[in-house]
């Protein structure tokens, strides 16, 4: 990966707080059916860091997903 490359992830991001959201329902479904989970923005930061990336920004979309941009960690 070149130094100026960007990694783009299209993900459902679980919002903070206790309000209802589509992402929280998906989180439960992922846990029950696949043993997986949806993540909050801070959890994405940790996951990306563990893979050698630095979180750069999150771009909301009109759909129930966001685009997460990461760069190579220095």
Secondary structure, DSSP 8 states (H G I E B T S, - for coil): --TT--EEEEE-EE-SSSS--HHHHHHHHHHHHHS---EEHHHHHHHHHHTTEEEEEEEE-SSS-EEEEEEE--
